[in-house]
Amino acid sequence: MVTSRLLIVPVFAVALTVTGCGVEADPVALPPGSEQSSPASGSDAFVGKYTKLNGTCPTLDGDTAKDLKLPATGTPADVNADTPISQLVTCTWGTGAGSVTVLVTIDRHTGTPTAEERTAGQFEKDWQAAIDDGRTLAAKPVSGIGDQAYLGVHRDRQSIVLSTRASNAEVQLSYGVADMEPESFAANRDSNADTMVALGRDVLDDLS
């Protein structure tokens, strides 16, 4: 289950719940100034690497996804949103053990703070909140993807979760596993680290 309390949510945040290997999001109101124009217009500069996801869902077509026998195309959630100031996409591949859920959030704000600065600040704030309230367990930083990334175990004890930020985009990814006991959290997290990083890179490759 993706630990998607790390959301920068477009409009006035939509609470998301997808069962199985899914997504949960706490409502978050955008701060004043969120009604700015799109990156392509207005007097303020847009600072960020990404403006959109190429497609309805990311295409998981890398070697790791193929080894997991995942279909290249996921199933989009009904709550996906695309506005001038942000894009939110949630997609799933299967259910239960071996399933994948991905949440992509792209900040398109212009002006100051920049989209990249907003994303970086929100990413750290939300990740820490997920740890503090017990939504993410056995959390640790992980390298090899994005500008920042963390790996952990979802509180359902049936999902490994990865959250990463690359410039002005966040990717939250969940991979369904067999039910875990607390003493095995760290071992399961670490044994799936390469899989999670590879899948996360696969998602980032679909942003432009």
DRENDO-1510 file (C-alpha; in Angstrom, 1 decimal, always signed):
<recs>
REC; n; res; u; v; w
REC; 1; MET; +0.0; +0.0; +0.0 .
REC; 2; VAL; +1.5; +3.3; -1.0 .
REC; 3; THR; +2.1; +5.6; +1.9 .
REC; 4; SER; +0.7; +8.6; +0.2 .
REC; 5; ARG; +0.4; +11.0; +3.0 .
REC; 6; LEU; +3.4; +12.6; +1.2 .
REC; 7; LEU; +1.1; +14.3; -1.1 .
REC; 8; ILE; +1.1; +17.7; -2.7 .
REC; 9; VAL; -2.6; +17.5; -3.6 .
REC; 10; PRO; -4.1; +19.6; -6.3 .
REC; 11; VAL; -7.1; +21.8; -5.6 .
REC; 12; PHE; -8.2; +21.2; -2.0 .
REC; 13; ALA; -6.8; +17.8; -1.5 .
REC; 14; VAL; -8.8; +14.7; -2.3 .
REC; 15; ALA; -8.7; +11.9; +0.3 .
REC; 16; LEU; -7.7; +8.8; -1.5 .
REC; 17; THR; -8.2; +5.2; -0.5 .
REC; 18; VAL; -7.4; +2.2; -2.7 .
REC; 19; THR; -7.6; -1.1; -1.0 .
REC; 20; GLY; -5.1; -3.9; -1.3 .
REC; 21; CYS; -1.8; -2.4; -2.4 .
REC; 22; GLY; -3.2; +1.1; -2.4 .
REC; 23; VAL; -3.1; +4.8; -1.6 .
REC; 24; GLU; -4.2; +6.8; +1.4 .
REC; 25; ALA; -4.0; +10.6; +1.4 .
REC; 26; ASP; -4.8; +13.1; +4.1 .
REC; 27; PRO; -6.7; +16.2; +3.1 .
REC; 28; VAL; -4.3; +19.2; +2.7 .
REC; 29; ALA; -5.4; +22.7; +1.7 .
REC; 30; LEU; -3.2; +24.5; -0.7 .
REC; 31; PRO; -1.6; +27.6; +0.7 .
REC; 32; PRO; -2.5; +31.2; -0.5 .
REC; 33; GLY; -1.3; +31.9; -4.1 .
REC; 34; SER; -2.2; +28.4; -5.4 .
REC; 35; GLU; -4.5; +29.9; -8.0 .
REC; 36; GLN; -1.5; +30.9; -10.1 .
REC; 37; SER; -1.3; +30.3; -13.9 .
REC; 38; SER; +0.2; +27.4; -15.7 .
REC; 39; PRO; +4.0; +27.1; -16.1 .
REC; 40; ALA; +3.7; +28.3; -19.7 .
REC; 41; SER; +2.1; +31.6; -18.9 .
REC; 42; GLY; +2.3; +34.4; -16.4 .
REC; 43; SER; +5.1; +36.8; -15.4 .
REC; 44; ASP; +6.7; +34.4; -12.8 .
REC; 45; ALA; +9.2; +31.8; -13.9 .
REC; 46; PHE; +8.5; +28.1; -13.5 .
REC; 47; VAL; +11.4; +26.3; -11.8 .
REC; 48; GLY; +11.2; +22.5; -12.1 .
REC; 49; LYS; +12.3; +19.6; -14.2 .
REC; 50; TYR; +8.8; +18.1; -14.9 .
REC; 51; THR; +5.5; +19.3; -16.2 .
REC; 52; LYS; +3.5; +16.1; -16.9 .
REC; 53; LEU; +3.3; +12.3; -16.9 .
REC; 54; ASN; +3.5; +11.0; -20.4 .
REC; 55; GLY; +0.3; +8.9; -20.5 .
REC; 56; THR; -2.7; +8.0; -18.3 .
REC; 57; CYS; -0.4; +5.8; -16.2 .
REC; 58; PRO; +3.3; +5.2; -16.0 .
REC; 59; THR; +4.5; +2.4; -18.3 .
REC; 60; LEU; +6.3; -0.2; -16.2 .
REC; 61; ASP; +8.4; -1.8; -18.9 .
REC; 62; GLY; +11.9; -2.1; -17.4 .
REC; 63; ASP; +13.7; -5.4; -16.7 .
REC; 64; THR; +12.4; -5.5; -13.1 .
REC; 65; ALA; +8.8; -5.0; -14.1 .
REC; 66; LYS; +9.2; -7.7; -16.7 .
REC; 67; ASP; +10.7; -10.1; -14.1 .
REC; 68; LEU; +7.7; -9.4; -11.9 .
REC; 69; LYS; +5.5; -10.1; -14.9 .
REC; 70; LEU; +3.6; -6.9; -14.4 .
REC; 71; PRO; +1.4; -5.6; -17.2 .
REC; 72; ALA; +3.0; -2.6; -18.8 .
REC; 73; THR; -0.1; -0.5; -18.4 .
REC; 74; GLY; -1.7; +0.1; -15.0 .
REC; 75; THR; -5.3; +0.9; -14.1 .
REC; 76; PRO; -5.9; +4.5; -13.3 .
REC; 77; ALA; -7.9; +5.7; -10.2 .
REC; 78; ASP; -11.1; +7.7; -10.7 .
REC; 79; VAL; -9.7; +10.5; -8.6 .
REC; 80; ASN; -6.8; +11.4; -10.8 .
REC; 81; ALA; -6.6; +15.2; -11.4 .
REC; 82; ASP; -4.7; +17.4; -13.9 .
REC; 83; THR; -4.8; +21.2; -13.3 .
REC; 84; PRO; -2.7; +24.2; -14.3 .
REC; 85; ILE; -0.9; +24.1; -10.9 .
REC; 86; SER; -0.5; +20.3; -10.4 .
REC; 87; GLN; -1.0; +16.8; -11.7 .
REC; 88; LEU; -2.0; +13.8; -9.5 .
REC; 89; VAL; -2.1; +10.3; -10.9 .
REC; 90; THR; -2.7; +7.0; -9.1 .
REC; 91; CYS; -2.5; +3.7; -10.9 .
REC; 92; THR; -2.5; +0.1; -9.8 .
REC; 93; TRP; -1.1; -3.2; -11.2 .
REC; 94; GLY; -2.9; -6.2; -9.8 .
REC; 95; THR; -4.0; -6.8; -6.2 .
REC; 96; GLY; -2.4; -8.5; -3.1 .
REC; 97; ALA; +1.1; -10.0; -3.1 .
REC; 98; GLY; +3.1; -9.0; -6.2 .
REC; 99; SER; +0.8; -6.0; -6.9 .
REC; 100; VAL; +2.1; -2.4; -7.4 .
REC; 101; THR; +0.5; +0.9; -6.7 .
REC; 102; VAL; +2.0; +4.2; -7.9 .
REC; 103; LEU; +1.2; +7.7; -7.0 .
REC; 104; VAL; +2.7; +10.6; -9.0 .
REC; 105; THR; +2.4; +14.2; -8.0 .
REC; 106; ILE; +3.8; +17.0; -10.1 .
REC; 107; ASP; +3.9; +20.6; -8.8 .
REC; 108; ARG; +3.5; +23.2; -11.6 .
REC; 109; HIS; +3.4; +26.4; -9.6 .
REC; 110; THR; +5.2; +29.5; -10.8 .
REC; 111; GLY; +6.7; +32.2; -8.7 .
REC; 112; THR; +8.3; +31.9; -5.2 .
REC; 113; PRO; +8.7; +29.5; -3.6 .
REC; 114; THR; +9.4; +27.6; -6.8 .
REC; 115; ALA; +7.7; +24.3; -7.7 .
REC; 116; GLU; +10.9; +22.5; -6.8 .
REC; 117; GLU; +11.3; +24.3; -3.5 .
REC; 118; ARG; +7.6; +23.6; -2.6 .
REC; 119; THR; +8.0; +19.9; -3.5 .
REC; 120; ALA; +11.2; +19.5; -1.4 .
REC; 121; GLY; +9.6; +21.1; +1.6 .
REC; 122; GLN; +6.4; +19.2; +1.4 .
REC; 123; PHE; +8.2; +15.9; +0.8 .
REC; 124; GLU; +10.2; +16.1; +4.0 .
REC; 125; LYS; +7.2; +17.3; +6.0 .
REC; 126; ASP; +4.9; +14.6; +4.9 .
REC; 127; TRP; +7.4; +11.8; +5.1 .
REC; 128; GLN; +8.2; +12.7; +8.7 .
REC; 129; ALA; +4.5; +12.9; +9.5 .
REC; 130; ALA; +4.0; +9.4; +8.1 .
REC; 131; ILE; +6.7; +8.1; +10.4 .
REC; 132; ASP; +5.5; +10.0; +13.4 .
REC; 133; ASP; +1.9; +8.7; +13.2 .
REC; 134; GLY; +2.9; +5.1; +12.4 .
REC; 135; ARG; +1.7; +4.9; +8.8 .
REC; 136; THR; +5.3; +4.0; +7.7 .
REC; 137; LEU; +7.4; +1.6; +9.8 .
REC; 138; ALA; +11.1; +0.7; +9.7 .
REC; 139; ALA; +11.8; +3.7; +7.5 .
REC; 140; LYS; +15.3; +4.6; +6.2 .
REC; 141; PRO; +16.8; +6.8; +3.5 .
REC; 142; VAL; +17.7; +5.0; +0.2 .
REC; 143; SER; +20.0; +6.1; -2.6 .
REC; 144; GLY; +20.1; +5.6; -6.3 .
REC; 145; ILE; +16.9; +7.3; -7.2 .
REC; 146; GLY; +15.7; +11.0; -7.4 .
REC; 147; ASP; +17.0; +13.8; -5.2 .
REC; 148; GLN; +15.6; +12.2; -2.0 .
REC; 149; ALA; +14.1; +8.8; -1.3 .
REC; 150; TYR; +12.9; +6.8; +1.7 .
REC; 151; LEU; +12.0; +3.1; +2.0 .
REC; 152; GLY; +9.8; +1.5; +4.6 .
REC; 153; VAL; +7.0; -0.9; +5.5 .
REC; 154; HIS; +3.4; +0.2; +5.4 .
REC; 155; ARG; +1.4; -0.3; +8.6 .
REC; 156; ASP; -0.8; -2.9; +6.9 .
REC; 157; ARG; +2.4; -5.2; +7.2 .
REC; 158; GLN; +1.7; -6.3; +3.6 .
REC; 159; SER; +3.4; -3.6; +1.6 .
REC; 160; ILE; +6.9; -2.3; +1.1 .
REC; 161; VAL; +6.8; +1.5; +0.3 .
REC; 162; LEU; +9.1; +3.9; -1.5 .
REC; 163; SER; +8.7; +7.6; -1.6 .
REC; 164; THR; +11.1; +9.7; -3.7 .
REC; 165; ARG; +11.3; +13.3; -4.9 .
REC; 166; ALA; +12.9; +14.3; -8.2 .
REC; 167; SER; +13.0; +18.1; -8.6 .
REC; 168; ASN; +9.3; +19.1; -8.5 .
REC; 169; ALA; +7.8; +15.6; -8.7 .
REC; 170; GLU; +7.0; +13.0; -6.1 .
REC; 171; VAL; +6.6; +9.3; -6.7 .
REC; 172; GLN; +5.2; +7.0; -4.1 .
REC; 173; LEU; +5.3; +3.4; -4.8 .
REC; 174; SER; +4.0; +0.3; -3.0 .
REC; 175; TYR; +4.8; -3.3; -3.6 .
REC; 176; GLY; +2.5; -6.0; -2.1 .
REC; 177; VAL; +4.3; -8.8; -0.2 .
REC; 178; ALA; +3.2; -11.6; +2.2 .
REC; 179; ASP; +2.1; -10.6; +5.7 .
REC; 180; MET; +5.2; -9.6; +7.7 .
REC; 181; GLU; +5.9; -9.9; +11.4 .
REC; 182; PRO; +7.6; -6.9; +13.1 .
REC; 183; GLU; +10.9; -8.7; +13.5 .
REC; 184; SER; +11.1; -9.2; +9.7 .
REC; 185; PHE; +10.3; -5.6; +8.7 .
REC; 186; ALA; +13.9; -4.5; +8.1 .
REC; 187; ALA; +14.9; -7.7; +6.3 .
REC; 188; ASN; +11.9; -7.6; +4.0 .
REC; 189; ARG; +12.4; -3.9; +3.4 .
REC; 190; ASP; +16.1; -4.4; +2.4 .
REC; 191; SER; +15.5; -7.5; +0.3 .
REC; 192; ASN; +13.0; -5.5; -1.8 .
REC; 193; ALA; +15.1; -2.3; -2.0 .
REC; 194; ASP; +16.5; -3.0; -5.5 .
REC; 195; THR; +13.1; -3.8; -6.8 .
REC; 196; MET; +11.5; -0.7; -5.4 .
REC; 197; VAL; +14.3; +1.6; -6.7 .
REC; 198; ALA; +14.1; +0.0; -10.2 .
REC; 199; LEU; +10.3; +0.4; -10.4 .
REC; 200; GLY; +10.6; +4.0; -9.1 .
REC; 201; ARG; +13.1; +4.8; -11.9 .
REC; 202; ASP; +10.8; +3.2; -14.4 .
REC; 203; VAL; +8.1; +5.7; -13.3 .
REC; 204; LEU; +10.4; +8.7; -13.4 .
REC; 205; ASP; +11.4; +7.8; -16.9 .
REC; 206; ASP; +7.8; +8.5; -17.9 .
REC; 207; LEU; +7.8; +12.1; -16.7 .
REC; 208; SER; +8.7; +15.0; -18.9 .
</recs>
